[in-house]
Amino acid sequence: MKKFSLIFLGCPKNQVDCEKIIYSFLKRGYFITIDLKKSDIVILTTCAFIKKGVKECEKWIKKLINLKKRKIIKKIIVFGCLVEREKEKLVERYPEVDYFIGLGGLNKMFSLIKKKEKYYLSPNKQILIKTLPRIIVTPYAYVKIAEGCNNYCSYCLIPKIRGRYQSREIEEIKKEVKELVDLGIKEIILIAQDTTFYGADIYNKPSLAKLLKELVKIRNLEWLRILYTHPAHYDDELISLIRNEEKIVKYLDIPIQHISDKILRLMNRPYTKKDLIKLLEKIRKIPNLVLRTTVMVGFPHEEEKDFLELLSFIKDFKFEYLGCFIYSPEPNTSAYELGTQINEKIKKERYQKIMETQQRITFDFLDSLINKKFKVLVENHNFGRAYFQAPEIDGNIILEN
């Protein structure tokens, strides 16, 4: 009996790829196991946008190599973003790994193994975004509506790793969502590197509203959630649709990154503080809307006054949820060449102040929900989620027996 294990590192975009990999192995007669010591093949799906992610991947590779040397596992496959970032250097660094497969090899994995091709990287960055069968074990499903990114933020490697923005056709997405709903999936979560840019490459303008209008027509779809939006790509049509369409969850994920005009300009974010405030005030008019954002501290040239401006904005605006990243200088990004790097101790202090401030804001928000009733999507016997909770990041509602 052939067995495989899959180690998932990274974001929901990677999770979709993992679900497809699991299906392809099960279809070919493999059994899945969570016990690495019982695996013939171990597949490591990787994240590599920042150094921290790369280090975690390399830690796992070394662990798997050790198991292989002890003849506990037979083969190792490293898949995904790390291969796109490090390329042939991985083959030299880790010769014990059997296969290094880039994102474009998702649907070619078994043919590559059969041909014994140790290294595969799609030369033209045309990463597969078409529908492939996958295994889903939750009452929600992520649906990837596009791949790649055209934003070229100065700190980010995504365009170099995942290529330029590639939207899927509306009919193809609608077909996939309908099939998922027919299988009993209650919540569809739309994902991409930038969901609000959807369609700009194939319909000549951002067309997320056009897509949403088609998806809400699907019978028995309960919740439609949108993640990874970009402040620069909202328009009044989209905001109005989110406000008025019952199936669209009143929860938006809008990473602002910073509020200082100087830092936004250095980050190559195409908006100003004034633009952000105008957008957020407009969005806040949607009844019962919950907002999640992401910010970054310690970016090159971030002076104390820039940080205090960000901290003050967070205190005043009160996002229900907020994540914070410490800037990581990444080679081959324009921010890497900016100089004036912030001391690591100062970065950590700023991070701590942001998170302590946000913790109080989030606790106040959660306290405001006490004694209120909400529809809950039950995920198992122990917990579920309400509309104000995205999977895996915003906590759960504990169910009493």
Residue pairs with C-beta under 8 A, 6 or more apart in sequence:
1 31
2 29
2 30
2 31
2 40
2 41
3 30
3 31
3 32
3 33
3 38
3 39
3 40
3 41
4 25
4 30
4 31
4 32
4 33
4 39
4 40
4 41
4 42
4 43
5 32
5 33
5 34
5 35
5 36
5 39
5 41
5 42
5 43
6 18
6 21
6 22
6 32
6 42
6 43
6 45
7 42
7 43
7 44
7 45
7 60
8 14
8 15
8 18
8 45
9 44
9 45
9 46
9 47
9 53
9 56
9 57
9 60
10 45
10 46
10 47
10 53
10 80
10 81
11 47
12 142
12 189
12 191
12 227
13 142
13 144
13 147
13 191
13 192
13 193
14 45
14 46
14 47
14 80
14 81
15 142
16 134
16 142
16 143
16 144
16 191
17 45
17 79
17 80
17 103
17 106
18 45
19 134
19 135
19 136
20 106
20 107
20 132
20 133
20 134
21 43
21 45
21 79
21 106
21 109
22 32
22 134
22 135
23 132
23 133
23 134
23 135
24 107
24 109
24 110
24 132
24 133
25 32
25 41
25 43
26 32
26 135
27 133
28 110
30 40
30 41
33 39
36 42
36 64
36 67
36 72
36 73
37 67
37 72
37 73
39 73
40 73
40 74
40 75
41 73
41 74
41 75
41 76
41 77
42 64
42 67
42 73
42 75
42 76
42 77
43 77
43 79
44 57
44 60
44 61
44 64
44 76
44 77
44 78
44 79
45 79
45 80
46 53
46 57
46 78
46 79
46 80
46 81
46 82
46 83
47 53
47 56
47 57
47 80
47 81
47 82
48 54
48 57
48 80
48 81
48 82
48 84
48 85
48 86
48 157
48 161
49 81
49 156
49 157
49 158
49 161
49 330
50 325
50 328
50 330
51 328
51 330
52 328
53 81
54 82
54 85
54 86
57 78
57 82
61 76
61 78
61 94
61 97
64 73
64 76
64 97
65 76
65 94
65 96
65 97
67 73
68 74
68 75
68 76
68 96
69 96
75 98
75 99
76 96
76 97
76 98
76 99
77 97
77 98
77 99
77 101
77 109
77 113
78 90
78 94
78 97
78 99
78 100
78 101
79 101
79 102
79 103
79 105
79 106
79 109
80 101
80 102
80 103
81 103
81 161
81 162
82 90
83 90
83 100
83 101
83 102
83 103
83 119
83 121
84 102
84 103
84 121
84 160
84 161
84 162
85 157
85 160
85 161
86 93
87 121
88 119
90 97
90 100
90 119
91 97
91 100
91 118
91 119
98 118
99 112
99 113
99 117
99 118
99 119
99 120
100 118
100 119
100 120
101 108
101 109
101 112
101 120
102 120
102 121
102 122
103 122
103 127
103 128
103 161
103 162
104 120
104 121
104 122
104 125
104 126
104 127
104 128
105 112
105 120
105 121
105 122
106 128
106 132
107 128
107 132
108 120
112 120
125 148
125 162
125 163
125 164
126 163
126 166
127 147
127 148
127 162
127 163
127 166
129 144
129 146
129 147
129 166
129 168
130 168
130 172
131 172
131 175
131 176
136 180
136 183
136 185
138 379
138 391
139 184
139 185
139 186
139 187
139 377
139 378
139 379
140 185
140 186
140 187
140 188
140 189
140 223
140 377
140 379
140 391
141 180
141 185
141 187
141 188
141 189
142 189
142 191
143 173
143 176
143 177
143 180
143 188
143 189
143 190
143 191
144 168
144 191
144 192
145 167
145 168
145 173
145 190
145 191
145 192
145 195
145 198
145 211
146 165
146 166
146 167
146 168
146 192
146 193
146 194
146 195
146 197
146 198
147 162
147 163
147 165
147 166
147 192
147 193
148 158
148 159
148 162
148 163
148 164
148 165
148 166
148 193
149 156
149 158
149 159
149 162
149 164
149 165
149 193
149 194
150 159
150 164
150 165
150 194
150 197
150 200
150 201
151 159
151 193
151 194
151 197
151 230
151 268
151 270
152 159
152 268
153 257
153 267
153 268
153 269
154 266
154 267
154 268
154 333
154 334
154 335
154 338
155 267
155 296
155 299
155 327
155 328
155 330
155 333
155 335
156 330
156 333
157 330
157 332
157 333
158 193
160 332
162 193
164 201
165 193
165 194
165 197
165 200
165 201
166 201
167 198
167 199
167 200
167 201
167 202
167 203
169 202
170 199
170 207
170 210
170 211
170 214
173 211
173 215
174 214
174 215
174 218
177 188
177 215
177 218
177 221
178 218
180 188
181 188
181 218
181 219
181 220
181 221
182 220
186 222
186 223
186 377
187 222
187 223
187 224
187 225
187 249
187 377
188 215
188 221
188 223
188 224
188 225
189 225
189 226
189 227
189 390
189 391
190 224
190 225
190 226
190 227
191 227
191 228
192 198
192 228
193 228
194 228
194 229
194 230
194 233
195 208
195 226
195 227
195 228
195 229
195 230
196 206
196 208
196 229
196 230
196 233
196 234
196 238
197 206
197 208
197 230
197 233
198 206
198 207
198 208
198 211
199 205
199 206
199 207
199 208
199 210
199 211
200 206
200 207
203 210
206 233
206 235
208 226
208 233
208 238
209 235
209 237
209 238
209 241
212 224
212 226
212 238
212 241
212 242
212 245
212 248
213 241
215 221
215 224
215 247
216 224
216 245
216 247
216 248
221 247
222 247
222 377
223 247
223 249
223 377
223 387
224 247
224 248
224 249
225 248
225 249
225 251
225 390
226 242
226 248
226 249
226 252
226 253
227 253
227 390
228 253
228 255
229 252
229 253
229 254
229 255
230 254
230 255
231 254
231 255
231 256
231 269
231 271
231 275
231 276
231 279
232 269
232 270
232 271
232 275
234 279
234 283
239 282
239 283
239 286
241 248
242 248
242 250
242 252
242 286
243 285
243 286
243 287
249 387
250 286
250 287
250 288
250 289
250 290
250 387
251 289
251 290
251 291
251 292
251 387
251 388
251 390
252 283
252 289
252 290
252 291
252 292
253 292
253 293
253 390
254 280
254 283
254 291
254 292
254 293
255 293
255 294
255 295
256 276
256 293
256 294
256 295
257 264
257 267
257 269
257 294
257 295
257 296
258 264
258 267
258 269
258 295
258 296
258 299
258 302
258 306
258 310
259 273
259 276
259 309
259 310
259 313
260 273
260 302
260 306
260 309
260 310
261 272
261 273
262 301
262 306
263 299
263 301
263 302
263 306
264 271
264 272
264 273
266 299
266 300
266 301
266 335
266 338
267 296
267 299
267 335
268 334
271 279
273 313
280 291
280 317
283 289
283 291
284 291
290 320
290 321
290 387
290 388
291 319
291 320
291 321
292 319
292 320
292 321
292 322
292 323
292 390
292 393
292 394
293 319
293 321
293 322
293 323
294 322
294 323
294 324
294 325
295 310
295 314
295 322
295 323
295 324
295 325
295 354
296 324
296 325
296 326
296 327
297 307
297 310
297 324
297 325
297 326
297 327
297 347
297 350
297 351
297 354
298 326
298 327
298 342
298 344
298 346
298 347
298 350
298 351
299 327
299 335
299 342
300 327
300 329
300 335
300 338
300 339
300 340
300 341
300 342
301 338
301 340
302 327
302 342
302 350
307 350
310 354
311 353
311 354
311 357
314 322
314 354
314 357
314 358
314 361
315 357
315 361
318 361
318 364
318 365
319 358
319 361
320 361
320 362
320 365
320 388
321 358
321 362
321 393
321 394
322 354
322 358
322 361
322 362
323 393
324 351
324 354
324 355
324 358
326 347
326 348
326 351
327 335
327 342
327 347
329 335
329 336
329 341
330 336
369 388
374 386
374 387
374 388
374 397
375 386
375 387
376 384
376 385
376 386
376 397
376 399
377 384
377 385
377 386
378 384
378 399
379 385
379 396
381 399
382 398
382 399
383 396
383 397
383 398
383 399
384 396
384 397
384 399
385 391
385 394
385 396
385 397
386 397
388 394
389 395
389 396
389 397
